[in-house]
Amino acid sequence: MNTDSCKSSDAEILRRIAGMLSLWRLCGNAACRRAQSCRGRPYRCARHSAALPEGVRAFLVAFLAARSCRIPFEAFQEEMEGSAEAEAYFAWVAAAKERPFSSQVRNKRDAPQNEA
């Protein structure tokens, strides 16, 4: 496998994770907010994961660890069922779905700053 396909695969995984966590809501890229998914550089989007609640980040780490160990999703789901991390993740997802989102950032002062 060449490095270009690895980078492409990594980028796709990051895009999926960003979508799974609704990180586009925290993104400074207007295209991401309009599309309600990552449309920019997924590595930048991944930086927003630091703004997630601790339990959600712990769920994400567990998910990525299970994936890297090739643990089937069903086994991961069964293991995480009822855990504080899973509860935090599902609460985050539910809150993101319930809260309406405007593609316009109302106050530029509150918008995340893009780093060069």
Number of C-alpha atoms within 10 A of each C-alpha: 5 6 8 9 10 11 11 11 12 14 16 14 14 19 23 15 20 22 16 14 23 21 24 26 23 17 24 19 20 16 15 20 22 16 11 17 21 28 16 15 13 18 14 16 26 19 13 18 19 9 11 15 13 14 17 23 18 17 20 19 13 16 18 15 13 15 13 9 9 10 13 10 12 9 11 16 12 9 11 16 12 10 12 14 21 20 16 18 23 15 13 18 15 11 11 15 11 9 8 8 13 10 14 11 14 9 7 10 8 8 14 13 11 9 6 3
